[in-house]
Amino acid sequence: MALFDRYLSSVVGSVLRMFLTMALGFLFASHLGPVKFGDYSYLVVIFTSLIRFVDLSVSKAYFTFLSANNTNNKNLVEFIVFAIGQLVLFLLVIIFIPNSYLIELGVGDDRILLAVVVTSLFIQQRLWNFFSYIIEYIRATFVFQKISTKITMLHFVVICLLYYAEYLNIFTIFLSILFSWSLGIFVFLSNKVRINEISKCLKGNPYTKIADYKEYCFPLIPYSILVLIYDVSDRWLLQKISTAGEQGYFALSKQISIVSLIATTSILNVFWRELSASKNDLIKINELAQNTTISLFLFASFLSCFVIPWSSDLLLYFFGEEYLKANLTFMIMMIFPIHQVVGQISSVILLALGKTKLQMILGIVSIIFNLSVSIALFLFVDYRILDTVSSEVIAFKLVVIQLVSTNLFLFFLRKSHGINVIGFSQFTIPILLLFISYLCQIIIQQFGVSGFLFNISLCGFLYFGVFTLLLIKFPSLLGISVKQEDFLRGMLIKCRKLLSF
């Protein structure tokens, strides 16, 4: 499958899952309320972070070696055994963990709930992501997107049934995740043709030694420890020293804001695969990086800048007045995914090139800066300089540090490898689109038509029309070069074919 098709297949499948995920987020937030929704999100963040940490970057190493044709079936079996061993270790810890820690997690003394949480997130975040690497290795991107979308649709249907049967709560939500993604893995493993194709690709390739994993993974372990602390610190601050609803406000804002990153996440595996296979060709890497970055950056900016002017209306319409306090947090967090796109791509470039030490150093600098601010906020509250740490403060901190750290990665990519991912347009594009979005909102509101859904839909058509006009007639205003025009034009031409997916 051509790179164009694999990128677009990832985007189309991701957009479908994006809307389903957004709908589920809306349902969870409105049904559970700010406090319970905050507890649910806290559990997801804590255990997703722990699951990623115990991976010790072995998944990244395996996929990099796999993409470079430097691994075989023996590595595959060892990796699966390693992953299952991690799950067993988690469940053993749950059995013997003191009740005081369970209370800290907000689950009381319910070890069954905790076991379901861990198992469901492990299957969804660890095993399914691993299978995505394997499928991407044989370049079966379309197959993966099709299965992923069906799993998300199944999860959506199960949640809706639970809601209408009045059984929707934190426990049943995680049970639905466990059921849906376990079924997806079963479907994947039941396809003998696909398994034989993977086995055939791996057969005869060199065996990657443990020493190779050690060289790749060890530099990332200190970084992984800091990432774990970083992922948990902000949520812990809100859980411990803020009001009960602030966790829910922040969780809702972040969940909606990162919806635009779903396309980025799905494309990254395709991007990573191509980079690893071309790591000795810096010209091709530079072209891939620029084309991929501008496409995803425009996508994230387009969505975020459209939503920001309508933030209070969206919160009121979908979640009610109790969530209106999250308005400022929501607006700030919608800026977060814009530069997160660039940061993720820059990080993947370094990992695909095997520059794990540089990636670790830059990541550690950013995380230490972030943790220093978090510690300062905690001390301010402890010494009564601040009454509390609100979700708005945490959101603003995340956005500013994301902007600084992303440009730190970009600077070193230019200096060390001559790779220029994106320039000053990272600032001009969001400002221009935000201006257009507010202008479209003002124009639509002048008609005086009542009805939120009608107004935002009409505004969306107008906004999309202006964006398309700029894309076709004035691409330079959107930071698009002549070479990138050809790339984007090719994607738009093929998009019609893939929409049948």
Summary of the structure (lengths in Angstrom):
residues: 501
radius of gyration: 22.6
end to end distance: 14.4
largest distance: 68.9
contacts: 1671
relative contact order: 0.11
helix: 85%
strand: 0%
